[in-house]
Structure formats: C-alpha cells, structure tokens
Amino acid sequence: MDIQDNHAAVGPQGVATEGVATAQGFKTQGYATQGFTTEDILWALGIWSVILSLSPVIVFYMLMVA
C-alpha cells in the first residue's frame, strides 16, 4: 500500500477525521455531541436536592453543638 492512498482516513497534519477509526480502534466523536444530556441534568438536580435538603439539618446541628 502506498502512503499517498491513505488520505481518506487521515486529515491535515495526521489528525483522524470525524467518524473514522483511528489506529487504536476508537472512532472520533467530533464537536457535534457537546452539551448536557438529560442524564446530566437529572444527576445535577439530584445532587443539589440532597445538598439543599441537608443544609438545614447541618445548620441546626452546628447551632446545637456550638
């Protein structure tokens, strides 16, 4: 195989193009998949609900101990 025939798999300066398998066997994602998913938002809401629901308990405990 000639090196010149490999232009379709490798972009400029040897960077693999989007959707093309690299030498390690992984496909590149590109920049089209950025952003928050529904799972990310639900996880963040769950964490904040735990923090906000426990904060009065922590404040009450600190007032009772101090």
Distance bins in CASP14 RR format, pairs under 12 A and 6 or more apart:
PFRMAT RR
TARGET T0000
AUTHOR 0000-0000-0000
RMODE 2
METHOD distances of the structure
MODEL  1
1 9 0 0 0 0 0 1 0 0 0 0 0
3 9 0 0 0 0 0 1 0 0 0 0 0
3 10 0 0 0 0 1 0 0 0 0 0 0
3 14 0 0 0 0 0 1 0 0 0 0 0
4 10 0 0 0 0 0 1 0 0 0 0 0
6 14 0 0 0 0 1 0 0 0 0 0 0
6 16 0 0 0 0 0 1 0 0 0 0 0
6 17 0 0 0 0 0 1 0 0 0 0 0
6 20 0 0 0 0 0 1 0 0 0 0 0
6 23 0 0 0 0 0 1 0 0 0 0 0
7 14 0 0 0 0 0 1 0 0 0 0 0
7 17 0 0 0 0 0 1 0 0 0 0 0
7 20 0 0 0 0 0 1 0 0 0 0 0
8 16 0 0 0 0 0 1 0 0 0 0 0
8 17 0 0 0 0 1 0 0 0 0 0 0
8 19 0 0 0 0 0 1 0 0 0 0 0
8 20 1 0 0 1 0 0 0 0 0 0 0
8 21 0 0 0 0 0 1 0 0 0 0 0
9 15 0 0 0 0 0 1 0 0 0 0 0
9 16 1 0 0 1 0 0 0 0 0 0 0
9 17 1 0 0 1 0 0 0 0 0 0 0
9 18 0 0 0 0 0 1 0 0 0 0 0
9 19 0 0 0 0 0 1 0 0 0 0 0
9 20 1 0 1 0 0 0 0 0 0 0 0
9 21 1 0 0 1 0 0 0 0 0 0 0
9 22 0 0 0 0 1 0 0 0 0 0 0
9 23 0 0 0 0 1 0 0 0 0 0 0
9 25 0 0 0 0 0 1 0 0 0 0 0
9 27 0 0 0 0 0 1 0 0 0 0 0
9 28 0 0 0 0 0 1 0 0 0 0 0
10 16 1 0 0 1 0 0 0 0 0 0 0
10 17 1 0 0 1 0 0 0 0 0 0 0
10 20 1 0 0 1 0 0 0 0 0 0 0
10 21 0 0 0 0 0 1 0 0 0 0 0
10 22 0 0 0 0 1 0 0 0 0 0 0
10 23 0 0 0 0 1 0 0 0 0 0 0
10 28 0 0 0 0 0 1 0 0 0 0 0
11 17 1 0 1 0 0 0 0 0 0 0 0
11 18 0 0 0 0 1 0 0 0 0 0 0
11 19 0 0 0 0 0 1 0 0 0 0 0
11 20 0 0 0 0 1 0 0 0 0 0 0
11 22 0 0 0 0 0 1 0 0 0 0 0
11 28 0 0 0 0 0 1 0 0 0 0 0
14 20 0 0 0 0 0 1 0 0 0 0 0
14 22 0 0 0 0 0 1 0 0 0 0 0
14 23 0 0 0 0 0 1 0 0 0 0 0
15 22 0 0 0 0 1 0 0 0 0 0 0
15 23 0 0 0 0 0 1 0 0 0 0 0
15 28 0 0 0 0 1 0 0 0 0 0 0
15 30 0 0 0 0 0 1 0 0 0 0 0
16 22 1 0 1 0 0 0 0 0 0 0 0
16 23 0 0 0 0 1 0 0 0 0 0 0
16 24 0 0 0 0 1 0 0 0 0 0 0
16 25 0 0 0 0 1 0 0 0 0 0 0
16 26 0 0 0 0 1 0 0 0 0 0 0
16 27 0 0 0 0 1 0 0 0 0 0 0
16 28 1 0 1 0 0 0 0 0 0 0 0
16 29 0 0 0 0 0 1 0 0 0 0 0
16 30 0 0 0 0 0 1 0 0 0 0 0
17 27 0 0 0 0 0 1 0 0 0 0 0
17 28 1 0 0 1 0 0 0 0 0 0 0
17 29 0 0 0 0 0 1 0 0 0 0 0
17 30 0 0 0 0 1 0 0 0 0 0 0
18 27 0 0 0 0 1 0 0 0 0 0 0
18 28 1 0 1 0 0 0 0 0 0 0 0
18 29 1 0 0 1 0 0 0 0 0 0 0
18 30 1 0 1 0 0 0 0 0 0 0 0
18 31 0 0 0 0 1 0 0 0 0 0 0
18 32 1 0 0 1 0 0 0 0 0 0 0
18 33 0 0 0 0 0 1 0 0 0 0 0
19 25 0 0 0 0 0 1 0 0 0 0 0
19 26 0 0 0 0 1 0 0 0 0 0 0
19 27 1 0 1 0 0 0 0 0 0 0 0
19 28 1 0 1 0 0 0 0 0 0 0 0
19 29 0 0 0 0 1 0 0 0 0 0 0
19 30 1 0 0 1 0 0 0 0 0 0 0
19 32 0 0 0 0 0 1 0 0 0 0 0
19 33 0 0 0 0 0 1 0 0 0 0 0
20 26 0 0 0 0 0 1 0 0 0 0 0
20 27 1 0 0 1 0 0 0 0 0 0 0
20 28 1 0 0 1 0 0 0 0 0 0 0
20 29 0 0 0 0 0 1 0 0 0 0 0
20 30 0 0 0 0 0 1 0 0 0 0 0
21 27 1 0 1 0 0 0 0 0 0 0 0
21 28 0 0 0 0 1 0 0 0 0 0 0
22 28 1 0 0 1 0 0 0 0 0 0 0
22 29 0 0 0 0 0 1 0 0 0 0 0
27 33 0 0 0 0 0 1 0 0 0 0 0
29 35 0 0 0 0 0 1 0 0 0 0 0
34 40 0 0 0 0 0 1 0 0 0 0 0
35 41 0 0 0 0 0 1 0 0 0 0 0
36 42 0 0 0 0 0 1 0 0 0 0 0
36 43 0 0 0 0 1 0 0 0 0 0 0
36 44 0 0 0 0 1 0 0 0 0 0 0
36 45 0 0 0 0 0 1 0 0 0 0 0
37 43 0 0 0 0 1 0 0 0 0 0 0
37 44 0 0 0 0 0 1 0 0 0 0 0
38 44 0 0 0 0 0 1 0 0 0 0 0
38 45 0 0 0 0 0 1 0 0 0 0 0
39 45 0 0 0 0 0 1 0 0 0 0 0
39 46 0 0 0 0 0 1 0 0 0 0 0
40 46 0 0 0 0 0 1 0 0 0 0 0
40 47 0 0 0 0 0 1 0 0 0 0 0
41 47 0 0 0 0 0 1 0 0 0 0 0
41 48 0 0 0 0 0 1 0 0 0 0 0
42 48 0 0 0 0 0 1 0 0 0 0 0
42 49 0 0 0 0 0 1 0 0 0 0 0
43 49 0 0 0 0 0 1 0 0 0 0 0
43 50 0 0 0 0 0 1 0 0 0 0 0
44 50 0 0 0 0 0 1 0 0 0 0 0
44 51 0 0 0 0 0 1 0 0 0 0 0
45 51 0 0 0 0 0 1 0 0 0 0 0
45 52 0 0 0 0 0 1 0 0 0 0 0
46 52 0 0 0 0 1 0 0 0 0 0 0
46 53 0 0 0 0 1 0 0 0 0 0 0
46 54 0 0 0 0 0 1 0 0 0 0 0
47 53 0 0 0 0 0 1 0 0 0 0 0
47 54 0 0 0 0 0 1 0 0 0 0 0
48 54 0 0 0 0 0 1 0 0 0 0 0
48 55 0 0 0 0 0 1 0 0 0 0 0
49 55 0 0 0 0 0 1 0 0 0 0 0
50 57 0 0 0 0 0 1 0 0 0 0 0
50 58 0 0 0 0 0 1 0 0 0 0 0
51 57 0 0 0 0 0 1 0 0 0 0 0
51 58 0 0 0 0 1 0 0 0 0 0 0
52 58 0 0 0 0 0 1 0 0 0 0 0
52 59 0 0 0 0 0 1 0 0 0 0 0
54 60 0 0 0 0 0 1 0 0 0 0 0
54 61 0 0 0 0 0 1 0 0 0 0 0
55 61 0 0 0 0 0 1 0 0 0 0 0
55 62 0 0 0 0 0 1 0 0 0 0 0
56 62 0 0 0 0 0 1 0 0 0 0 0
56 63 0 0 0 0 0 1 0 0 0 0 0
57 63 0 0 0 0 0 1 0 0 0 0 0
57 64 0 0 0 0 0 1 0 0 0 0 0
58 64 0 0 0 0 0 1 0 0 0 0 0
58 65 0 0 0 0 0 1 0 0 0 0 0
59 65 0 0 0 0 0 1 0 0 0 0 0
59 66 0 0 0 0 0 1 0 0 0 0 0
60 66 0 0 0 0 0 1 0 0 0 0 0
END
